[in-house]
Amino acid sequence: MATNRIVAAPSAPRFDQGFDHIATSWRRWRVANRTRSALAALSDRELADLGIERHDIPRIAREAARNGQA
């Protein structure tokens, strides 16, 4: 007895998938930008109180954007 299998063709990328990628990138950029701005506005003393050095700000902003924190 033969078994028939139905194999779905791979779907082509859809427009809304591309738009979702753009929207996600935009949201991540905004989170990184807000985080960077907020931390940069703090004094060195305030950053030290948080355990952050000024050179850590770009890394922290990238991590916040990657983790979706606002």
C-alpha contacts under 8 A as a table, 3 or more apart, distances in Angstrom:
res1	aa1	res2	aa2	distance
13	P	17	Q	6.76
13	P	18	G	7.62
14	R	17	Q	5.33
14	R	18	G	6.76
15	F	18	G	5.27
15	F	19	F	6.31
16	D	19	F	4.80
16	D	20	D	5.96
17	Q	20	D	5.02
17	Q	21	H	6.32
18	G	21	H	5.14
18	G	22	I	6.38
19	F	22	I	5.06
19	F	23	A	6.08
20	D	23	A	5.03
20	D	24	T	6.00
21	H	24	T	5.14
21	H	25	S	6.12
22	I	25	S	5.11
22	I	26	W	6.12
23	A	26	W	5.04
23	A	27	R	6.21
24	T	27	R	5.14
24	T	28	R	6.16
25	S	28	R	5.14
25	S	29	W	6.14
26	W	29	W	5.11
26	W	30	R	6.24
27	R	30	R	5.09
27	R	31	V	6.25
27	R	65	A	7.95
28	R	31	V	5.13
28	R	32	A	6.15
28	R	65	A	4.64
28	R	66	R	6.78
28	R	68	G	6.83
29	W	32	A	5.10
29	W	33	N	5.96
29	W	65	A	6.78
30	R	33	N	5.02
30	R	34	R	6.05
30	R	65	A	7.93
31	V	34	R	5.23
31	V	35	T	6.05
31	V	61	A	7.48
31	V	64	A	6.87
31	V	65	A	5.26
31	V	68	G	7.41
31	V	69	Q	6.93
31	V	70	A	5.58
32	A	35	T	5.15
32	A	36	R	5.97
32	A	61	A	4.55
32	A	62	R	5.72
32	A	64	A	6.39
32	A	65	A	5.08
33	N	36	R	5.11
33	N	37	S	6.07
33	N	61	A	7.16
34	R	37	S	5.13
34	R	38	A	6.02
34	R	70	A	7.98
35	T	38	A	5.18
35	T	39	L	6.13
35	T	60	I	7.87
35	T	61	A	5.34
35	T	64	A	7.39
35	T	70	A	7.67
36	R	39	L	5.35
36	R	40	A	5.93
36	R	57	I	6.13
36	R	58	P	6.48
36	R	60	I	7.90
36	R	61	A	5.46
37	S	40	A	5.09
37	S	41	A	6.17
38	A	41	A	5.33
38	A	42	L	6.96
39	L	42	L	5.42
39	L	47	L	7.54
39	L	57	I	6.63
40	A	43	S	7.75
40	A	54	R	7.53
40	A	57	I	7.29
42	L	45	R	7.95
42	L	46	E	5.86
42	L	47	L	6.31
43	S	46	E	5.16
43	S	47	L	6.26
44	D	47	L	5.07
44	D	48	A	6.05
44	D	53	E	7.47
44	D	54	R	7.18
45	R	48	A	5.02
45	R	49	D	6.24
46	E	49	D	5.03
46	E	50	L	6.55
47	L	50	L	5.11
47	L	51	G	6.26
47	L	52	I	5.03
47	L	53	E	6.21
47	L	54	R	7.25
48	A	51	G	4.81
48	A	52	I	5.43
48	A	53	E	6.39
49	D	52	I	7.54
52	I	56	D	6.37
52	I	57	I	7.65
53	E	56	D	5.40
53	E	57	I	7.29
54	R	57	I	5.65
55	H	58	P	7.06
56	D	59	R	5.48
56	D	60	I	6.18
57	I	60	I	5.14
57	I	61	A	6.09
58	P	61	A	5.10
58	P	62	R	6.22
59	R	62	R	5.13
59	R	63	E	6.19
60	I	63	E	5.08
60	I	64	A	6.10
61	A	64	A	5.09
61	A	65	A	6.25
62	R	65	A	5.16
62	R	66	R	6.11
63	E	66	R	4.98
63	E	67	N	6.04
64	A	67	N	5.18
64	A	68	G	6.01
64	A	69	Q	5.10
64	A	70	A	7.25
65	A	68	G	5.04
65	A	69	Q	6.17
65	A	70	A	7.78
66	R	69	Q	7.85
